Amino acid sequence: MTKYAIGVDFGTLSGRALLVSLEDGEEIASCVMEYPHGVMDRTLPSGERLENGAAFQHPQDYLDVLNHTVKTVVAQSGVCPEDIVGLGIDFTSCTVLPVLEDGTPLCVLDEFSSDPHAYVKLWKHHSAQQEADEITVLAEERKESWLARYGGKVSSEWLLPKVLETLHKSPMVFSAAQRFVEAGDWLVWNLTGREVHSSCMAGYKGTWHFESGYPSDSFLTALDPRLHGLAGTKISTKVMPAGTLAGGLTKPAAENLGLCAGTAVSVPVIDAHAALPAAGITGPGTLMMIMGTSTCHILMNGEEKEVPGICGVVKDGVLPGYFAYEAGQACVGDHFAWFMENCLPERFLTQAAAEGKSVYALMREKAALLAPGESELLALDWWNGSRTPYVDADLSGLVLGMTLKTRPEEIYRALIEATAFGTKRIIDTYEQHGVNIRSLCASGGIAEKDPLAMQIYADVCGREIQVAGSAQAGALGSAMFAAVASGHFQNMEQAAGVLARLKDFSYQPVAENSAVYNKLYDEYVTLCEYFAKKNHVMKRLKKV
């Protein structure tokens, strides 16, 4: 009898459920639902205005998406619920919310419904930069050993800055919160009735270590005396390996989802990390680029090494037995979408409509006709700050070299090239610090739908790029973790041997294009160093 598993991939704007056959990896049914509240970056539902850099979400959206998408794929597939052995979840991170001891989000309580800090702080919530800087400075002064594992700098996107921001800006929410919990962990808590916390999320975004745990209480108390006892109370120390068995579905959760009570639920994993096993990456040396609104660059290695500016290195961070490294770019797909939404001339819309194609397709066609360097433009990909290597959300974007002759497609291509240069910078940073990369693989919406961008990446990096075979690599990876957690497969290597796949083509670098891009890349690095380290005009402009 064929068995099945479900993976649910929670992204920035929507969630997606995938039901997959564990016999041959066939993707039987899928369903996508956008979050009803979307990303709240201007106002709360109450009308409360938000500060710049804020990015909140409503936790009820996650439950609505989970119940709708899972119930839909079960109904569409016609599969008997008894044959579905497991449910796995991946989630953006650090996406964190304050809750009561029973898991109730503070934002659903009347007294906190107008307080933004009672809501979910999305991964790209950046208004905790001051707190991130405070944590970094104190860790440097105290020579905290954990700081080197995170590239020497704490990001505003992580757990501790977001908790400290809540303490600074909303002491009442901080006091009322009995837990600060990752949204992925919170969902598993709702499904199983068990509060467990993912080592993947805690390790990369919570500065947790498998041997030493969270930063010491002496450090946290030095940061602010009100943080005394934070780890073990408001931040739980019940950390479990990602992808292992968290528990079984409770009867109420099973009824909501159309599944059987007791169905295995795996400990959640970060959305980007779930994509690696889905592409068959079960060992060291292959860099996976998960390319969507942002890009994560993840690879495994047999040793723990210090790499500046990365998001962390975590033992068993993806698969047991390996140290998994994460770096990233905070703005990639968002970068292109910003341009298309704000800088597109009317004539492009008219031409696209006349030719019966999307305006994105038309823009790519025009940009593809340009040779590398032809536009005389160079951009910095910091529209949402810099993640690796500078870990600074206050840096901003730049386009250099525009004239009265500059055309929209030239700017658009320069933005693509900027993100490719950012990826090459990450590759170089890894290799300069002893983490070797043998091959590149990509997944996500850009890898799936944008051949122009992928070819530019291959040319800029000077390497072949393979592409994950599933358009839903995160959801597939989560389903694989669920299948292992249920005991259907002994380990992820065995699961990958049955379920993982790559597309039957790859992107090959064009030597003459790479030669031009090497020159532009040198200029890109020069600009990065200047604006990140020497001239802080971008920060001064924000203060003005």
C-alpha positions as CSV (number, residue, x, y, z in Angstrom):
1,M,0.0,0.0,0.0
2,T,1.5,3.4,-1.1
3,K,2.1,5.8,1.8
4,Y,2.2,9.6,1.6
5,A,3.5,12.6,3.5
6,I,2.6,16.3,3.5
7,G,5.0,19.2,3.6
8,V,3.8,22.8,4.3
9,D,6.1,25.6,3.2
10,F,5.4,28.9,5.0
11,G,7.0,31.8,3.0
12,T,6.9,35.6,3.4
13,L,3.6,36.1,1.6
14,S,1.9,32.7,1.5
15,G,1.9,29.1,2.6
16,R,1.9,26.0,0.3
17,A,1.0,22.4,1.1
18,L,2.3,19.5,-1.0
19,L,1.2,15.9,-0.8
20,V,3.8,13.5,-2.1
21,S,4.0,9.8,-2.7
22,L,6.7,8.1,-0.7
23,E,6.9,5.3,-3.3
24,D,8.4,7.4,-6.1
25,G,8.2,11.1,-5.1
26,E,5.3,11.9,-7.3
27,E,3.7,15.2,-6.3
28,I,0.1,14.3,-6.0
29,A,-1.6,17.6,-5.0
30,S,-0.6,21.1,-3.9
31,C,-2.4,24.2,-2.7
32,V,-1.3,27.7,-2.1
33,M,-3.0,30.4,0.0
34,E,-1.9,34.0,0.6
35,Y,-1.9,35.3,4.2
36,P,-5.1,37.4,4.6
37,H,-3.3,40.2,6.5
38,G,-0.2,40.0,4.3
39,V,2.9,41.8,5.6
40,M,1.9,44.7,7.9
41,D,4.6,47.3,7.4
42,R,2.5,50.5,7.5
43,T,-0.4,49.9,9.9
44,L,-1.9,47.3,12.1
45,P,-5.5,46.1,11.7
46,S,-6.4,48.6,14.4
47,G,-5.0,51.4,12.2
48,E,-2.0,51.9,14.5
49,R,0.8,53.3,12.3
50,L,4.1,51.5,12.2
51,E,7.7,52.8,12.2
52,N,10.1,52.5,9.3
53,G,11.7,49.0,9.0
54,A,8.8,47.3,10.7
55,A,7.4,44.1,9.3
56,F,4.6,42.3,11.3
57,Q,2.2,39.5,10.6
58,H,-0.9,38.1,12.2
59,P,-0.6,34.5,13.6
60,Q,-4.1,33.6,12.8
61,D,-3.1,33.8,9.1
62,Y,-0.8,30.8,9.6
63,L,-3.5,28.7,11.1
64,D,-5.9,29.6,8.4
65,V,-3.4,28.8,5.7
66,L,-2.4,25.5,7.4
67,N,-6.0,24.3,7.8
68,H,-7.1,25.3,4.3
69,T,-4.1,24.1,2.3
70,V,-3.8,20.7,4.0
71,K,-7.5,20.0,3.9
72,T,-7.5,20.9,0.3
73,V,-4.6,18.6,-0.8
74,V,-6.1,15.7,1.1
75,A,-9.5,16.2,-0.6
76,Q,-8.0,16.8,-4.1
77,S,-5.8,13.8,-3.9
78,G,-8.4,11.3,-2.8
79,V,-5.8,9.7,-0.7
80,C,-7.0,7.9,2.4
81,P,-5.9,9.9,5.6
82,E,-4.8,6.6,7.2
83,D,-2.1,6.3,4.4
84,I,-0.6,9.8,5.2
85,V,2.2,8.9,7.6
86,G,3.5,12.4,8.5
87,L,3.2,16.2,8.3
88,G,6.2,18.5,8.1
89,I,6.5,22.2,8.3
90,D,9.2,24.7,7.2
91,F,9.0,28.4,8.1
92,T,10.7,31.7,7.6
93,S,13.0,32.6,10.4
94,C,13.5,34.4,12.7
95,T,9.7,35.0,12.6
96,V,8.8,35.3,16.2
97,L,5.8,36.1,18.4
98,P,5.1,36.6,22.1
99,V,2.6,34.2,23.7
100,L,1.2,33.1,27.0
101,E,2.2,29.8,28.6
102,D,-0.6,27.9,26.8
103,G,0.5,29.3,23.4
104,T,-2.1,32.1,23.1
105,P,-0.7,35.0,21.1
106,L,-0.7,38.3,22.9
107,C,-2.0,40.1,19.9
108,V,-5.4,38.4,20.1
109,L,-6.0,39.8,23.6
110,D,-7.9,43.0,23.7
111,E,-5.4,44.9,25.8
112,F,-2.6,44.3,23.3
113,S,-4.5,44.4,19.9
114,S,-3.1,47.9,19.2
115,D,0.4,47.2,20.3
116,P,2.6,46.2,17.3
117,H,5.1,44.3,19.6
118,A,2.3,41.9,20.5
119,Y,2.2,40.6,16.9
120,V,4.5,38.4,14.9
121,K,7.8,40.0,14.0
122,L,8.6,38.7,10.5
123,W,12.1,37.7,9.5
124,K,12.6,41.0,7.6
125,H,11.5,43.2,10.5
126,H,14.5,45.5,10.7
127,S,13.5,48.1,13.3
128,A,15.6,46.3,15.9
129,Q,18.9,47.5,14.4
130,Q,19.9,49.5,17.4
131,E,19.3,46.5,19.7
132,A,21.4,44.3,17.3
133,D,24.2,46.9,17.5
134,E,24.1,46.9,21.3
135,I,24.3,43.1,21.5
136,T,27.2,43.0,19.1
137,V,29.2,45.7,21.0
138,L,28.7,44.0,24.4
139,A,29.6,40.6,22.9
140,E,32.8,42.1,21.5
141,E,33.7,43.8,24.8
142,R,33.1,40.6,26.7
143,K,34.9,38.5,24.1
144,E,31.9,36.2,23.9
145,S,33.0,33.0,22.0
146,W,29.6,32.5,20.4
147,L,29.9,35.7,18.3
148,A,32.4,34.2,15.9
149,R,30.0,31.5,14.9
150,Y,27.7,34.2,13.5
151,G,30.3,36.1,11.4
152,G,31.2,38.5,14.2
153,K,28.0,40.5,14.1
154,V,24.4,40.1,15.3
155,S,21.6,40.8,12.8
156,S,18.5,42.8,13.5
157,E,16.6,39.9,11.9
158,W,17.4,37.5,14.8
159,L,15.7,36.5,18.0
160,L,17.6,38.4,20.7
161,P,17.4,41.9,19.0
162,K,13.7,41.4,18.5
163,V,13.1,40.4,22.1
164,L,15.3,43.3,23.4
165,E,13.4,45.7,21.1
166,T,10.1,44.5,22.7
167,L,11.6,45.2,26.1
168,H,12.7,48.7,25.1
169,K,9.6,49.8,23.2
170,S,6.8,47.8,24.9
171,P,7.7,46.7,28.4
172,M,4.1,45.7,29.1
173,V,4.2,43.2,26.2
174,F,7.6,41.9,27.4
175,S,6.3,41.4,30.9
176,A,3.1,39.7,29.7
177,A,4.9,37.4,27.3
178,Q,5.6,34.0,28.9
179,R,7.3,32.8,25.8
180,F,8.9,34.3,22.7
181,V,8.5,31.5,20.1
182,E,9.4,31.0,16.5
183,A,6.2,30.9,14.4
184,G,7.2,27.4,13.0
185,D,7.5,26.1,16.6
186,W,4.3,27.7,17.5
187,L,2.4,25.9,14.7
188,V,3.9,22.5,15.7
189,W,2.8,23.4,19.3
190,N,-0.7,23.9,18.1
191,L,-0.7,20.7,16.1
192,T,0.8,18.4,18.7
193,G,0.0,20.0,22.1
194,R,3.8,19.8,22.8
195,E,6.0,22.8,23.1
196,V,9.3,21.9,21.4
197,H,11.8,24.2,19.6
198,S,13.7,23.6,16.5
199,S,17.5,23.3,16.7
200,C,17.7,24.8,13.2
201,M,15.8,27.9,14.1
202,A,17.4,28.2,17.6
203,G,20.8,27.6,16.2
204,Y,20.8,30.0,13.3
205,K,18.5,32.8,14.6
206,G,18.6,32.4,18.4
207,T,22.4,32.1,18.9
208,W,21.9,28.7,20.5
209,H,24.6,26.1,20.5
210,F,24.2,22.3,20.9
211,E,26.8,22.3,23.7
212,S,26.6,25.7,25.5
213,G,23.0,26.6,24.8
214,Y,22.0,30.3,24.6
215,P,24.2,33.2,25.6
216,S,24.9,33.1,29.3
217,D,22.6,34.7,31.9
218,S,25.5,37.0,32.9
219,F,25.7,38.3,29.3
220,L,21.9,38.8,29.1
221,T,21.8,40.5,32.5
222,A,24.7,42.8,31.5
223,L,22.7,43.7,28.4
224,D,19.7,44.6,30.5
225,P,19.0,43.5,34.1
226,R,15.4,42.8,33.1
227,L,16.7,40.0,30.9
228,H,17.8,38.0,33.9
229,G,16.6,34.4,33.5
230,L,15.4,34.9,30.0
231,A,16.8,31.6,28.7
232,G,14.8,28.9,30.4
233,T,11.7,31.1,30.9
234,K,10.6,33.4,28.2
235,I,13.0,31.6,25.8
236,S,12.5,27.9,26.2
237,T,15.4,25.5,26.3
238,K,13.4,22.6,25.1
239,V,15.3,22.3,21.8
240,M,15.1,19.3,19.6
241,P,16.9,18.4,16.4
242,A,15.1,19.7,13.3
243,G,13.2,17.1,11.3
244,T,12.9,14.6,14.2
245,L,9.5,13.5,15.7
246,A,7.9,16.4,17.6
247,G,4.7,14.4,18.4
248,G,1.5,13.2,16.9
249,L,-1.5,15.3,15.8
250,T,-4.0,16.0,18.5
251,K,-7.6,15.0,17.8
252,P,-8.8,18.7,17.3
253,A,-5.9,19.4,15.0
254,A,-6.5,16.3,13.0
255,E,-10.2,17.2,12.6
256,N,-9.2,20.7,11.3
257,L,-6.8,19.2,8.8
258,G,-8.8,16.1,7.6
259,L,-6.0,13.8,8.9
260,C,-5.9,11.1,11.5
261,A,-5.1,11.8,15.2
262,G,-1.6,10.6,16.0
263,T,-0.2,11.3,12.5
264,A,3.5,12.1,13.0
265,V,4.6,15.8,13.0
266,S,8.2,16.6,12.6
267,V,10.2,19.4,14.4
268,P,10.1,22.3,12.0
269,V,13.0,23.5,9.8
270,I,13.8,26.9,8.3
271,D,12.2,27.2,4.9
272,A,15.4,27.6,3.0
273,H,17.1,24.7,4.7
274,A,14.3,22.3,3.8
275,A,15.3,22.7,0.1
276,L,18.6,21.0,0.4
277,P,17.5,17.3,0.7
278,A,14.8,17.9,-1.8
279,A,17.6,18.5,-4.4
280,G,19.5,15.4,-3.2
281,I,22.1,17.4,-1.2
282,T,23.0,15.1,1.7
283,G,26.7,15.8,2.1
284,P,29.3,18.6,2.0
285,G,30.5,20.8,-0.9
286,T,27.3,21.8,-2.7
287,L,26.1,25.4,-2.1
288,M,22.3,25.6,-2.3
289,M,20.9,29.0,-3.3
290,I,17.2,29.3,-2.3
291,M,16.1,32.2,-4.4
292,G,12.9,34.1,-3.7
293,T,12.1,37.4,-2.1
294,S,15.5,37.0,-0.5
295,T,18.2,34.4,-1.1
296,C,19.8,32.0,1.4
297,H,23.1,30.4,0.6
298,I,23.5,27.1,2.6
299,L,26.1,24.3,2.4
300,M,27.3,21.6,4.7
301,N,30.9,20.9,5.8
302,G,32.6,18.4,8.0
303,E,34.2,21.0,10.2
304,E,33.2,24.1,12.1
305,K,35.0,27.2,10.8
306,E,34.7,30.9,11.5
307,V,33.4,32.8,8.4
308,P,32.8,36.6,8.8
309,G,29.3,38.0,8.0
310,I,27.5,34.7,7.8
311,C,24.2,34.0,9.5
312,G,25.6,31.1,11.5
313,V,27.1,27.7,11.5
314,V,25.1,25.0,13.3
315,K,26.0,21.4,14.0
316,D,23.3,19.1,12.4
317,G,21.7,22.3,11.1
318,V,20.3,20.5,8.1
319,L,21.3,16.9,8.3
320,P,23.0,14.9,11.2
321,G,26.8,14.7,11.1
322,Y,27.5,17.9,9.3
323,F,28.0,21.6,10.2
324,A,25.7,23.6,8.1
325,Y,26.5,27.2,7.1
326,E,24.1,29.9,6.2
327,A,24.7,33.2,4.5
328,G,22.3,35.3,2.6
329,Q,21.1,38.4,0.7
330,A,18.1,40.3,2.2
331,C,16.7,41.5,-1.0
332,V,16.5,39.6,-4.4
333,G,13.1,38.9,-5.7
334,D,11.8,41.9,-3.7
335,H,14.5,43.9,-5.5
336,F,13.0,43.1,-9.0
337,A,9.4,43.5,-7.8
338,W,10.2,47.0,-6.4
339,F,11.4,48.1,-9.8
340,M,8.5,46.6,-11.7
341,E,6.0,48.2,-9.3
342,N,7.6,51.6,-9.1
343,C,9.7,52.4,-12.1
344,L,7.9,50.9,-15.2
345,P,6.9,53.3,-18.0
346,E,3.4,53.1,-19.3
347,R,4.7,52.1,-22.7
348,F,5.9,48.8,-21.4
349,L,2.4,47.9,-20.1
350,T,0.9,48.9,-23.4
351,Q,3.4,46.8,-25.4
352,A,3.1,43.8,-23.2
353,A,-0.7,43.9,-23.5
354,A,-0.5,44.3,-27.3
355,E,1.8,41.3,-27.6
356,G,-0.2,39.2,-25.2
357,K,2.5,38.6,-22.6
358,S,3.3,39.6,-19.0
359,V,5.2,42.7,-18.5
360,Y,7.9,40.6,-16.7
361,A,8.3,38.5,-19.8
362,L,8.7,41.7,-21.9
363,M,11.2,43.2,-19.5
364,R,13.3,40.0,-19.5
365,E,13.3,39.9,-23.3
366,K,14.6,43.5,-23.5
367,A,17.2,42.9,-20.8
368,A,18.4,39.7,-22.4
369,L,19.3,41.7,-25.6
370,L,21.9,43.6,-23.6
371,A,25.5,42.5,-23.4
372,P,27.4,42.5,-20.1
373,G,28.7,46.0,-19.4
374,E,26.7,47.5,-22.3
375,S,24.6,49.7,-20.1
376,E,27.5,51.2,-18.2
377,L,25.5,50.7,-15.0
378,L,26.5,49.2,-11.7
379,A,24.2,48.6,-8.7
380,L,24.4,47.6,-5.1
381,D,21.8,45.1,-3.9
382,W,21.0,46.6,-0.5
383,W,17.4,47.6,-1.1
384,N,16.6,45.7,2.2
385,G,19.9,46.2,3.9
386,S,23.0,43.8,3.7
387,R,22.9,40.4,5.3
388,T,26.2,38.9,4.2
389,P,29.0,40.0,4.6
390,Y,28.2,43.3,6.3
391,V,25.2,42.3,8.5
392,D,23.8,45.8,8.4
393,A,20.1,46.6,7.8
394,D,20.8,50.3,7.6
395,L,22.7,50.0,4.3
396,S,20.6,51.0,1.3
397,G,20.5,50.5,-2.5
398,L,22.5,52.3,-5.2
399,V,22.5,52.5,-9.0
400,L,25.6,54.2,-10.4
401,G,26.2,55.4,-14.0
402,M,22.8,56.6,-15.1
403,T,22.5,59.1,-17.9
404,L,19.8,60.6,-20.0
405,K,20.2,57.6,-22.4
406,T,19.6,55.0,-19.6
407,R,16.7,52.7,-20.4
408,P,14.4,50.8,-18.0
409,E,15.7,47.4,-19.1
410,E,19.3,48.5,-18.5
411,I,18.4,49.4,-14.9
412,Y,16.5,46.1,-14.5
413,R,19.4,44.1,-15.7
414,A,21.8,46.0,-13.5
415,L,19.7,45.0,-10.5
416,I,19.9,41.4,-11.5
417,E,23.6,41.7,-11.9
418,A,23.9,43.3,-8.5
419,T,22.3,40.3,-6.8
420,A,24.6,37.9,-8.8
421,F,27.6,39.9,-7.6
422,G,26.3,39.6,-4.1
423,T,26.2,35.8,-4.4
424,K,29.7,35.7,-5.8
425,R,30.8,37.8,-2.8
426,I,29.3,35.1,-0.5
427,I,31.0,32.3,-2.4
428,D,34.3,34.1,-2.2
429,T,33.8,34.7,1.5
430,Y,33.1,31.0,2.2
431,E,36.1,29.8,0.2
432,Q,38.5,32.4,1.6
433,H,37.8,31.0,5.1
434,G,38.3,27.4,4.3
435,V,34.7,26.2,3.4
436,N,35.2,24.7,0.0
437,I,32.4,24.7,-2.7
438,R,32.5,22.1,-5.4
439,S,29.1,22.8,-7.1
440,L,26.1,25.2,-7.1
441,C,22.4,24.3,-7.0
442,A,19.4,26.7,-7.0
443,S,15.8,26.4,-6.0
444,G,12.9,28.8,-5.5
445,G,10.8,31.0,-7.7
446,I,13.7,32.7,-9.5
447,A,15.4,29.5,-10.2
448,E,12.2,28.1,-11.6
449,K,10.9,31.0,-13.6
450,D,13.8,33.4,-14.6
451,P,16.3,31.9,-17.0
452,L,17.8,35.3,-17.7
453,A,18.7,35.8,-14.0
454,M,20.1,32.2,-13.7
455,Q,22.3,32.7,-16.8
456,I,23.6,36.0,-15.4
457,Y,24.4,34.2,-12.1
458,A,26.3,31.4,-13.9
459,D,28.3,34.0,-15.9
460,V,29.0,36.1,-12.8
461,C,30.0,33.2,-10.6
462,G,31.8,31.4,-13.5
463,R,30.3,28.1,-12.5
464,E,27.6,25.6,-13.6
465,I,24.3,25.9,-11.7
466,Q,22.0,23.0,-11.4
467,V,18.3,23.5,-10.5
468,A,16.2,21.5,-8.0
469,G,13.7,19.3,-9.9
470,S,10.7,20.3,-7.8
471,A,9.2,23.8,-8.0
472,Q,8.2,23.3,-4.4
473,A,11.5,22.2,-3.0
474,G,10.8,23.5,0.5
475,A,7.5,21.7,0.8
476,L,9.1,18.6,-0.6
477,G,11.9,18.7,1.9
478,S,9.5,19.2,4.7
479,A,7.5,16.2,3.5
480,M,10.8,14.2,3.5
481,F,11.5,15.2,7.1
482,A,8.0,14.1,8.1
483,A,8.5,10.7,6.4
484,V,11.7,10.1,8.3
485,A,10.1,11.3,11.6
486,S,7.3,8.8,11.1
487,G,9.8,6.0,10.6
488,H,8.9,5.3,7.0
489,F,12.5,6.0,6.0
490,Q,15.5,5.3,8.3
491,N,17.2,8.6,7.5
492,M,17.2,11.6,5.1
493,E,19.8,9.9,2.8
494,Q,17.4,7.1,2.2
495,A,14.5,9.5,1.7
496,A,16.5,11.6,-0.8
497,G,17.4,8.4,-2.8
498,V,13.7,7.9,-3.4
499,L,12.2,11.4,-3.5
500,A,14.9,14.0,-4.4
501,R,15.6,15.1,-8.0
502,L,17.2,17.7,-10.2
503,K,16.1,19.2,-13.5
504,D,17.6,17.6,-16.6
505,F,19.4,20.8,-17.6
506,S,21.8,23.3,-16.0
507,Y,23.1,26.8,-16.6
508,Q,26.6,26.9,-18.0
509,P,28.8,30.0,-17.8
510,V,29.8,31.8,-21.0
511,A,33.5,32.6,-20.9
512,E,33.4,36.0,-22.6
513,N,30.5,37.1,-20.4
514,S,32.4,36.0,-17.3
515,A,35.5,38.0,-18.3
516,V,33.5,41.2,-18.4
517,Y,31.7,40.4,-15.2
518,N,35.0,39.8,-13.4
519,K,35.9,43.4,-14.1
520,L,32.5,44.7,-13.0
521,Y,32.7,42.5,-9.9
522,D,35.9,44.2,-8.8
523,E,34.2,47.6,-9.1
524,Y,31.2,46.2,-7.1
525,V,33.4,45.1,-4.3
526,T,35.1,48.5,-4.2
527,L,31.8,50.2,-3.9
528,C,30.6,47.8,-1.2
529,E,33.7,48.4,0.9
530,Y,33.4,52.2,0.5
531,F,29.8,52.6,1.4
532,A,29.8,49.9,4.1
533,K,33.0,50.9,5.9
534,K,34.3,54.3,4.8
535,N,31.4,56.7,3.9
536,H,28.3,56.2,6.0
537,V,26.2,58.5,3.9
538,M,23.4,55.9,3.7
539,K,23.0,55.9,7.5
540,R,23.2,59.7,7.6
541,L,20.4,59.9,5.1
542,K,18.2,57.7,7.1
543,K,18.7,59.9,10.2
544,V,17.8,63.0,8.2
